[in-house]
Amino acid sequence: MIHINQQTGLIQIEREGQVQEVGLGTPEGFRLLSQLWLRSGWDTKYVYGFSWLGRPMIQLPEDMMRIQEVVFAVQPDVIIETGVAHGGSLIFYASLCKAMGKGRVVGIDIEIRPHNRKAIEEHFLASWITLVEGSSIAPEVAARVKALPRPGERVIVMLDSCHTKEHVLAELEAYAPLVSPGSYIVAMDGIMGEVVGAPRTQADWTWNNPKQAAVEFAGRHPEFALVEPPFLFNEGTITERVTYWPGAFLRRRF
C-alpha cells in the first residue's frame, strides 16, 4: 500500500507490515511515482492520445523527447523504423530531419493500410520518407532496406513492430549491421515485462519481450553494448528516463 502525504512531502510504503517513508522530492520518490504513473498509463491507454503534425503517434511523449536528443547527438543520414501503424513516428523523425537539414526516414511494416499510406504519402513531409511493405524479418525485405543507405552514411534503427523476443532478435540480427559506430539500434517497448497482469498483457511477457531480446543480442555481439544515452541537459536530480523502452538502447562500439 502507498500513501502520499502532501503536507509532509512523504510517501509511505507499507510492505508486509513494515512502513517505509520516502520523500516526494527525492529521486527514489520520483521513481516510485513514475512506476505507478506508467502502470496507470498502460491500463488507461494513455499513449493512444497523441499525434505529431496531424498523424497519430502511439508513443510515450517522454520517450519521443529523449529519442530526439539521441537523434540530434547521432546526426544520422538514415533513420530506419520497423512498424508504421498510423505513421506518426515516421512524421516525427522526418520533422527532425527537416529541422536538422539532413537525413531521411525508412518505415517498414508487414501491412501498411491504404488509408495510412495515403495520409503519409500526402503529408508535407512525405519527401523525407520511404515506405517498405513486408515482414521486417523477411530476407527480401531486409535486403531491400539494406540497399537504401549509401556508403559512409550514418544509420540509426528503431524496432517497433512485433514485440516478441524471437521477432526482435531476428530484427536485431538483420538490421544491426547497418548501424554506424557510435549510433544505436533501439528495441522499443520493453515495458511489456513490467506490466504483466495488467489489461492487454500475456503471462509470458515476463521473458517474451524486447528488453530480453536486447540483453541476449548484446551477449552474442561484443560490438554492441546496452547503454543508457546521457541526458544532453540536466540541472535536476533525476538521472533515469521515465520510459516504455527500458533497456532498449544498443550502442555500436566498433
ZAVEX-80055 format. One record per atom (N, C-alpha, C): residue in three letters; x, y, z. Coordinates in steps of 0.02 Angstrom, whole numbers, padded with zeros to 5 digits, always signed. Example, Ala and Ser with C-alpha at 12.3 -4.5 7.8 and 13.67 -1.06 7.14 Angstrom:
<sites>
ALA+00660-00284+00390 ALA+00615-00225+00390 ALA+00660-00165+00390 SER+00642-00112+00354 SER+00684-00053+00357 SER+00645+00002+00394 
</sites>
This chain:
<sites>
MET+00042-00059+00000 MET+00000+00000+00000 MET+00044+00062+00000 ILE+00023+00113-00038 ILE+00060+00175-00042 ILE+00014+00232-00022 HIS+00038+00276+00023 HIS+00001+00334+00044 HIS+00045+00396+00034 ILE+00017+00447+00004 ILE+00054+00508-00009 ILE+00027+00563+00035 ASN+00071+00592+00077 ASN+00053+00648+00120 ASN+00083+00711+00091 GLN+00041+00751+00059 GLN+00067+00810+00025 GLN+00089+00864+00075 GLN+00062+00863+00135 GLN+00082+00913+00185 GLN+00153+00901+00209 THR+00170+00838+00221 THR+00237+00822+00246 THR+00286+00809+00189 GLY+00259+00799+00127 GLY+00302+00784+00071 GLY+00332+00714+00075 LEU+00294+00667+00104 LEU+00319+00599+00113 LEU+00274+00548+00079 ILE+00305+00497+00051 ILE+00269+00439+00026 ILE+00279+00383+00076 GLN+00224+00355+00100 GLN+00228+00299+00147 GLN+00212+00235+00110 ILE+00258+00188+00112 ILE+00251+00124+00077 ILE+00246+00068+00129 GLU+00191+00032+00128 GLU+00181-00023+00175 GLU+00190-00090+00139 ARG+00238-00129+00163 ARG+00251-00195+00135 ARG+00258-00245+00192 GLU+00214-00295+00193 GLU+00217-00349+00242 GLU+00221-00321+00314 GLY+00179-00271+00326 GLY+00175-00243+00393 GLY+00228-00192+00410 GLN+00276-00182+00367 GLN+00329-00133+00378 GLN+00314-00070+00337 VAL+00325-00012+00368 VAL+00312+00052+00335 VAL+00378+00087+00321 GLN+00387+00107+00259 GLN+00446+00144+00238 GLN+00424+00213+00214 GLU+00462+00264+00232 GLU+00446+00332+00210 GLU+00499+00357+00160 VAL+00474+00385+00106 VAL+00518+00412+00054 VAL+00496+00482+00038 GLY+00542+00528+00031 GLY+00524+00597+00016 GLY+00499+00605-00056 LEU+00446+00645-00063 LEU+00420+00660-00130 LEU+00473+00691-00175 GLY+00516+00733-00145 GLY+00565+00769-00184 GLY+00631+00734-00192 THR+00632+00668-00184 THR+00693+00629-00193 THR+00690+00589-00258 PRO+00747+00570-00286 PRO+00747+00527-00345 PRO+00708+00461-00333 GLU+00713+00433-00272 GLU+00677+00371-00258 GLU+00602+00383-00257 GLY+00580+00439-00229 GLY+00509+00456-00230 GLY+00484+00466-00301 PHE+00524+00500-00341 PHE+00505+00510-00411 PHE+00501+00443-00448 ARG+00547+00398-00434 ARG+00547+00333-00467 ARG+00484+00293-00449 LEU+00465+00294-00385 LEU+00406+00257-00364 LEU+00342+00285-00397 LEU+00336+00351-00396 LEU+00278+00382-00427 LEU+00277+00371-00503 SER+00335+00371-00533 SER+00339+00359-00606 SER+00317+00288-00623 GLN+00335+00239-00582 GLN+00314+00171-00593 GLN+00238+00166-00590 LEU+00207+00199-00540 LEU+00135+00199-00535 LEU+00103+00233-00595 TRP+00133+00289-00615 TRP+00105+00327-00672 TRP+00109+00286-00736 LEU+00166+00252-00747 LEU+00174+00211-00807 LEU+00122+00155-00808 ARG+00112+00122-00750 ARG+00063+00068-00747 ARG-00008+00095-00758 SER-00024+00151-00727 SER-00090+00181-00737 SER-00099+00201-00810 GLY-00046+00228-00840 GLY-00050+00247-00910 GLY-00060+00188-00956 TRP-00029+00131-00938 TRP-00040+00070-00978 TRP-00113+00049-00974 ASP-00140+00047-00913 ASP-00209+00025-00904 ASP-00259+00070-00939 THR-00245+00135-00942 THR-00291+00183-00971 THR-00276+00199-01044 LYS-00226+00166-01073 LYS-00206+00177-01142 LYS-00187+00251-01154 TYR-00150+00278-01107 TYR-00130+00349-01110 TYR-00094+00366-01174 VAL-00051+00320-01198 VAL-00010+00336-01257 VAL-00051+00338-01322 TYR-00114+00316-01318 TYR-00157+00318-01377 TYR-00193+00384-01384 GLY-00164+00437-01359 GLY-00198+00502-01362 GLY-00156+00558-01389 PHE-00104+00541-01430 PHE-00059+00593-01455 PHE-00051+00588-01530 SER-00033+00644-01560 SER-00018+00646-01631 SER+00042+00692-01642 TRP+00071+00686-01701 TRP+00126+00731-01720 TRP+00113+00757-01790 LEU+00104+00822-01795 LEU+00091+00855-01859 LEU+00036+00820-01897 GLY-00017+00802-01861 GLY-00077+00776-01893 GLY-00084+00701-01896 ARG-00032+00663-01877 ARG-00036+00590-01880 ARG-00032+00560-01810 PRO-00076+00512-01794 PRO-00074+00480-01729 PRO-00005+00448-01717 MET+00018+00456-01654 MET+00084+00430-01635 MET+00077+00394-01568 ILE+00078+00328-01570 ILE+00066+00289-01509 ILE+00132+00278-01473 GLN+00153+00331-01439 GLN+00216+00330-01402 GLN+00209+00372-01339 LEU+00249+00356-01289 LEU+00252+00397-01229 LEU+00288+00462-01247 PRO+00258+00519-01234 PRO+00290+00583-01253 PRO+00362+00590-01227 GLU+00375+00568-01166 GLU+00443+00574-01140 GLU+00493+00534-01181 ASP+00472+00475-01206 ASP+00516+00436-01248 ASP+00533+00473-01312 MET+00485+00508-01340 MET+00498+00544-01402 MET+00543+00605-01390 MET+00535+00637-01333 MET+00580+00692-01316 MET+00651+00666-01308 ARG+00659+00609-01275 ARG+00725+00580-01266 ARG+00755+00555-01331 ILE+00714+00524-01374 ILE+00742+00498-01436 ILE+00764+00554-01483 GLN+00732+00613-01479 GLN+00756+00668-01520 GLN+00825+00691-01496 GLU+00838+00685-01430 GLU+00905+00702-01406 GLU+00957+00654-01436 VAL+00938+00590-01439 VAL+00984+00540-01468 VAL+00994+00554-01542 VAL+00940+00566-01578 VAL+00946+00580-01650 VAL+00989+00642-01662 PHE+00979+00693-01623 PHE+01020+00754-01632 PHE+01093+00741-01618 ALA+01107+00699-01567 ALA+01176+00684-01550 ALA+01209+00642-01604 VAL+01172+00594-01632 VAL+01200+00548-01682 VAL+01205+00582-01751 GLN+01158+00627-01766 GLN+01156+00660-01832 GLN+01154+00607-01888 PRO+01104+00563-01888 PRO+01103+00510-01939 PRO+01084+00537-02008 ASP+01108+00501-02058 ASP+01086+00513-02127 ASP+01024+00473-02143 VAL+01015+00417-02109 VAL+00957+00374-02119 VAL+00930+00350-02052 ILE+00865+00359-02043 ILE+00830+00333-01984 ILE+00784+00278-02008 ILE+00794+00217-01984 ILE+00753+00160-02004 ILE+00708+00142-01946 GLU+00643+00133-01959 GLU+00596+00112-01908 GLU+00555+00053-01933 THR+00553-00001-01895 THR+00507-00055-01909 THR+00443-00042-01871 GLY+00386-00051-01905 GLY+00322-00035-01876 GLY+00300+00034-01897 VAL+00247+00039-01936 VAL+00225+00103-01963 VAL+00161+00126-01929 ALA+00112+00081-01921 ALA+00046+00098-01893 ALA+00017+00159-01929 HIS+00002+00212-01892 HIS-00028+00272-01923 HIS+00024+00318-01954 GLY+00087+00306-01940 GLY+00140+00346-01971 GLY+00164+00404-01930 GLY+00137+00414-01869 GLY+00156+00471-01829 GLY+00230+00474-01812 SER+00259+00417-01796 SER+00330+00416-01778 SER+00373+00433-01840 LEU+00353+00407-01897 LEU+00390+00423-01959 LEU+00389+00498-01972 ILE+00330+00528-01963 ILE+00324+00600-01972 ILE+00367+00637-01921 PHE+00368+00613-01859 PHE+00409+00643-01807 PHE+00483+00643-01828 TYR+00508+00584-01849 TYR+00578+00580-01869 TYR+00592+00623-01931 ALA+00544+00624-01978 ALA+00553+00666-02037 ALA+00557+00739-02019 SER+00518+00760-01969 SER+00520+00831-01948 SER+00588+00847-01917 LEU+00618+00798-01881 LEU+00685+00809-01855 LEU+00735+00816-01911 CYS+00729+00774-01962 CYS+00774+00778-02020 CYS+00769+00847-02053 LYS+00708+00870-02062 LYS+00699+00935-02093 LYS+00729+00990-02050 ALA+00718+00986-01984 ALA+00744+01037-01939 ALA+00820+01037-01938 MET+00851+00977-01942 MET+00924+00972-01940 MET+00955+00987-02008 GLY+00914+00984-02060 GLY+00940+00996-02127 GLY+00977+00936-02155 LYS+00963+00876-02129 LYS+00994+00816-02156 LYS+00953+00755-02134 GLY+00962+00701-02171 GLY+00931+00638-02152 GLY+00868+00622-02191 ARG+00849+00559-02189 ARG+00787+00534-02218 ARG+00765+00474-02178 VAL+00703+00453-02188 VAL+00671+00403-02145 VAL+00646+00345-02187 VAL+00655+00285-02161 VAL+00630+00224-02194 VAL+00583+00190-02145 GLY+00522+00176-02166 GLY+00473+00143-02124 GLY+00454+00075-02153 ILE+00456+00023-02112 ILE+00443-00045-02133 ILE+00384-00073-02095 ASP+00336-00104-02130 ASP+00280-00136-02095 ASP+00254-00193-02138 ILE+00232-00246-02103 ILE+00206-00304-02139 ILE+00143-00287-02177 GLU+00105-00237-02151 GLU+00045-00213-02186 GLU+00038-00138-02174 ILE+00043-00099-02226 ILE+00030-00027-02222 ILE-00040-00016-02249 ARG-00087-00004-02204 ARG-00156+00002-02225 ARG-00165+00061-02273 PRO-00209+00052-02324 PRO-00214+00102-02377 PRO-00227+00173-02351 HIS-00270+00181-02300 HIS-00284+00249-02277 HIS-00224+00280-02242 ASN-00184+00238-02209 ASN-00123+00263-02177 ASN-00070+00280-02230 ARG-00062+00237-02279 ARG-00015+00251-02333 ARG-00033+00317-02368 LYS-00098+00326-02383 LYS-00120+00386-02417 LYS-00104+00448-02375 ALA-00118+00444-02310 ALA-00105+00502-02267 ALA-00030+00518-02262 ILE+00011+00466-02259 ILE+00083+00477-02256 ILE+00109+00505-02321 GLU+00088+00476-02377 GLU+00113+00497-02442 GLU+00088+00567-02462 GLU+00033+00589-02432 GLU+00007+00656-02447 GLU+00030+00708-02396 HIS+00067+00686-02345 HIS+00091+00732-02293 HIS+00145+00778-02322 PHE+00151+00838-02294 PHE+00200+00885-02322 PHE+00272+00864-02308 LEU+00282+00813-02265 LEU+00349+00786-02254 LEU+00361+00720-02291 ALA+00317+00703-02336 ALA+00322+00639-02371 ALA+00387+00630-02408 SER+00417+00683-02432 SER+00478+00676-02472 SER+00537+00652-02430 TRP+00532+00654-02364 TRP+00585+00630-02320 TRP+00576+00555-02303 ILE+00521+00524-02327 ILE+00502+00457-02303 ILE+00498+00408-02361 THR+00526+00348-02350 THR+00519+00291-02395 THR+00482+00236-02357 LEU+00429+00210-02386 LEU+00390+00156-02355 LEU+00408+00090-02388 VAL+00418+00039-02347 VAL+00433-00028-02371 VAL+00383-00075-02339 GLU+00343-00108-02380 GLU+00291-00154-02354 GLU+00315-00226-02357 GLY+00307-00261-02302 GLY+00327-00331-02297 GLY+00353-00344-02227 SER+00360-00408-02210 SER+00386-00426-02144 SER+00457-00400-02136 SER+00471-00367-02081 SER+00537-00338-02070 SER+00591-00390-02066 ILE+00574-00453-02052 ILE+00625-00505-02047 ILE+00628-00549-02108 ALA+00587-00535-02159 ALA+00591-00572-02221 ALA+00656-00555-02257 PRO+00693-00603-02281 PRO+00758-00588-02313 PRO+00754-00538-02369 GLU+00701-00543-02410 GLU+00696-00497-02467 GLU+00682-00425-02444 VAL+00644-00418-02389 VAL+00631-00351-02362 VAL+00694-00322-02331 ALA+00728-00362-02290 ALA+00790-00338-02260 ALA+00841-00319-02313 ALA+00845-00358-02367 ALA+00892-00343-02421 ALA+00875-00276-02454 ARG+00811-00264-02463 ARG+00790-00201-02495 ARG+00809-00142-02450 VAL+00798-00149-02385 VAL+00814-00095-02339 VAL+00889-00084-02334 LYS+00927-00138-02333 LYS+00999-00132-02327 LYS+01030-00097-02387 ALA+00995-00098-02443 ALA+01021-00065-02504 ALA+01008+00010-02504 LEU+00968+00035-02458 LEU+00949+00106-02459 LEU+01003+00153-02432 PRO+01037+00139-02377 PRO+01091+00184-02355 PRO+01150+00182-02404 ARG+01177+00240-02417 ARG+01235+00244-02461 ARG+01299+00233-02421 PRO+01353+00213-02454 PRO+01416+00201-02417 PRO+01436+00262-02376 GLY+01454+00249-02313 GLY+01477+00302-02269 GLY+01423+00339-02232 GLU+01360+00326-02246 GLU+01306+00361-02212 GLU+01296+00333-02141 ARG+01278+00378-02096 ARG+01264+00359-02027 ARG+01192+00336-02021 VAL+01182+00279-01987 VAL+01116+00248-01983 VAL+01099+00235-01910 ILE+01036+00250-01892 ILE+01007+00231-01828 ILE+00944+00191-01842 VAL+00930+00141-01800 VAL+00874+00095-01813 VAL+00829+00092-01752 MET+00763+00097-01762 MET+00712+00091-01710 MET+00669+00029-01725 LEU+00662-00015-01676 LEU+00623-00077-01685 LEU+00558-00071-01647 ASP+00502-00066-01685 ASP+00437-00054-01653 ASP+00382-00091-01691 SER+00396-00152-01711 SER+00345-00191-01747 SER+00319-00245-01699 CYS+00325-00308-01718 CYS+00307-00363-01674 CYS+00356-00365-01616 HIS+00331-00371-01554 HIS+00374-00364-01496 HIS+00391-00430-01461 THR+00381-00486-01494 THR+00402-00549-01462 THR+00479-00551-01461 LYS+00505-00587-01413 LYS+00578-00593-01407 LYS+00607-00622-01471 GLU+00576-00673-01499 GLU+00603-00705-01559 GLU+00605-00657-01617 HIS+00551-00619-01627 HIS+00548-00572-01683 HIS+00599-00516-01675 VAL+00604-00488-01615 VAL+00651-00434-01604 VAL+00723-00458-01613 LEU+00737-00518-01589 LEU+00804-00546-01601 LEU+00819-00552-01675 ALA+00770-00574-01714 ALA+00780-00580-01786 ALA+00790-00511-01818 GLU+00753-00461-01795 GLU+00763-00393-01820 GLU+00833-00367-01802 LEU+00854-00380-01741 LEU+00920-00358-01720 LEU+00975-00389-01763 GLU+00968-00453-01777 GLU+01018-00486-01819 GLU+01017-00458-01890 ALA+00957-00441-01914 ALA+00951-00417-01983 ALA+00976-00345-01992 TYR+00961-00301-01944 TYR+00973-00230-01955 TYR+01031-00201-01915 ALA+01055-00235-01864 ALA+01112-00209-01826 ALA+01173-00197-01870 PRO+01187-00239-01921 PRO+01246-00224-01962 PRO+01244-00156-01997 LEU+01184-00127-02004 LEU+01179-00062-02036 LEU+01199-00005-01990 VAL+01198-00018-01925 VAL+01209+00036-01875 VAL+01281+00058-01875 SER+01291+00124-01876 SER+01358+00153-01878 SER+01388+00152-01808 PRO+01455+00146-01803 PRO+01488+00154-01737 PRO+01468+00219-01704 GLY+01450+00215-01640 GLY+01427+00273-01604 GLY+01352+00285-01609 SER+01319+00249-01653 SER+01247+00254-01661 SER+01212+00196-01625 TYR+01146+00190-01633 TYR+01107+00144-01593 TYR+01058+00104-01635 ILE+01040+00045-01609 ILE+00980+00010-01629 ILE+00939+00003-01566 VAL+00875+00020-01570 VAL+00833+00029-01510 VAL+00777-00022-01511 ALA+00775-00066-01460 ALA+00723-00117-01454 ALA+00668-00089-01409 MET+00617-00062-01438 MET+00566-00024-01401 MET+00517-00070-01365 ASP+00483-00040-01316 ASP+00426-00070-01280 ASP+00444-00127-01234 GLY+00503-00124-01204 GLY+00521-00172-01153 GLY+00479-00167-01090 ILE+00437-00115-01086 ILE+00392-00108-01029 ILE+00345-00168-01024 MET+00337-00205-01078 MET+00296-00265-01076 MET+00313-00310-01017 GLY+00377-00316-01002 GLY+00399-00359-00948 GLY+00383-00333-00879 GLU+00362-00270-00874 GLU+00349-00238-00810 GLU+00275-00229-00795 VAL+00231-00247-00842 VAL+00159-00236-00832 VAL+00119-00300-00835 VAL+00153-00357-00829 VAL+00118-00421-00833 VAL+00063-00423-00779 GLY+00004-00444-00800 GLY-00054-00444-00756 GLY-00101-00386-00769 ALA-00076-00335-00804 ALA-00118-00278-00822 ALA-00163-00297-00882 PRO-00212-00256-00898 PRO-00253-00269-00958 PRO-00209-00273-01020 ARG-00229-00316-01068 ARG-00197-00323-01133 ARG-00126-00352-01127 THR-00112-00390-01075 THR-00046-00420-01068 THR-00051-00496-01070 GLN+00007-00529-01077 GLN+00011-00602-01077 GLN+00059-00624-01023 ALA+00047-00683-00995 ALA+00089-00708-00940 ALA+00162-00716-00961 ASP+00174-00735-01024 ASP+00243-00747-01046 ASP+00283-00683-01059 TRP+00251-00626-01051 TRP+00287-00563-01062 TRP+00343-00553-01011 THR+00344-00590-00957 THR+00399-00585-00909 THR+00466-00597-00942 TRP+00466-00640-00994 TRP+00528-00655-01030 TRP+00522-00642-01106 ASN+00461-00643-01130 ASN+00449-00637-01203 ASN+00438-00564-01221 ASN+00492-00526-01222 ASN+00485-00454-01233 ASN+00550-00426-01264 PRO+00547-00365-01290 PRO+00605-00337-01325 PRO+00666-00326-01280 LYS+00655-00310-01216 LYS+00712-00299-01172 LYS+00754-00362-01165 GLN+00722-00420-01159 GLN+00758-00482-01154 GLN+00794-00499-01219 ALA+00764-00481-01276 ALA+00797-00490-01340 ALA+00861-00448-01344 ALA+00857-00386-01320 ALA+00916-00342-01321 ALA+00972-00370-01278 VAL+00954-00396-01219 VAL+01004-00425-01174 VAL+01038-00484-01207 GLU+00998-00528-01237 GLU+01028-00587-01270 GLU+01071-00567-01329 PHE+01048-00519-01368 PHE+01087-00496-01426 PHE+01154-00467-01404 ALA+01153-00426-01352 ALA+01215-00395-01328 ALA+01264-00448-01305 GLY+01239-00502-01276 GLY+01282-00556-01254 GLY+01316-00592-01311 ARG+01285-00592-01370 ARG+01313-00625-01429 ARG+01358-00580-01469 HIS+01350-00514-01462 HIS+01383-00467-01507 HIS+01423-00416-01467 PRO+01486-00427-01457 PRO+01527-00381-01418 PRO+01534-00312-01450 GLU+01518-00307-01514 GLU+01523-00241-01546 GLU+01466-00195-01524 PHE+01417-00223-01487 PHE+01362-00183-01462 PHE+01361-00186-01385 ALA+01341-00130-01354 ALA+01335-00127-01282 ALA+01268-00097-01263 LEU+01235-00126-01213 LEU+01174-00096-01186 LEU+01193-00036-01144 VAL+01172+00023-01165 VAL+01189+00084-01129 VAL+01127+00129-01125 GLU+01127+00173-01076 GLU+01076+00225-01072 GLU+01105+00289-01101 PRO+01077+00316-01155 PRO+01105+00378-01182 PRO+01103+00433-01129 PRO+01155+00472-01125 PRO+01157+00526-01074 PRO+01107+00580-01090 PHE+01081+00613-01037 PHE+01040+00672-01047 PHE+01085+00727-01075 LEU+01062+00762-01125 LEU+01102+00817-01154 LEU+01100+00879-01110 PHE+01051+00883-01067 PHE+01045+00940-01020 PHE+01011+00914-00958 ASN+01038+00930-00899 ASN+01007+00908-00837 ASN+01031+00949-00778 GLU+00988+00993-00753 GLU+01003+01031-00693 GLU+00963+01006-00633 GLY+00929+00948-00642 GLY+00890+00919-00589 GLY+00925+00861-00556 THR+00889+00824-00515 THR+00918+00767-00479 THR+00898+00700-00509 ILE+00857+00701-00562 ILE+00834+00639-00594 ILE+00882+00620-00649 THR+00907+00559-00648 THR+00955+00536-00697 THR+00931+00476-00738 GLU+00870+00453-00724 GLU+00842+00395-00760 GLU+00781+00416-00800 ARG+00774+00386-00859 ARG+00716+00401-00901 ARG+00652+00372-00871 VAL+00596+00408-00882 VAL+00529+00380-00872 VAL+00509+00354-00940 THR+00502+00288-00947 THR+00503+00260-01015 THR+00463+00197-01024 TYR+00439+00188-01085 TYR+00411+00124-01107 TYR+00466+00080-01138 TRP+00527+00107-01141 TRP+00582+00072-01175 TRP+00640+00057-01128 PRO+00628+00024-01071 PRO+00685+00009-01027 PRO+00734-00040-01060 GLY+00798-00028-01050 GLY+00848-00073-01077 GLY+00846-00080-01153 ALA+00829-00025-01187 ALA+00815-00029-01259 ALA+00875-00013-01303 PHE+00922+00027-01278 PHE+00972+00058-01322 PHE+01035+00016-01327 LEU+01047-00010-01386 LEU+01108-00047-01402 LEU+01153-00001-01443 ARG+01209+00019-01414 ARG+01254+00065-01448 ARG+01311+00026-01481 ARG+01323+00042-01544 ARG+01378+00008-01579 ARG+01444+00037-01557 ARG+01487-00006-01532 ARG+01551+00015-01506 ARG+01605+00019-01559 PHE+01603-00027-01606 PHE+01654-00027-01660 PHE+01626-00064-01721 
</sites>
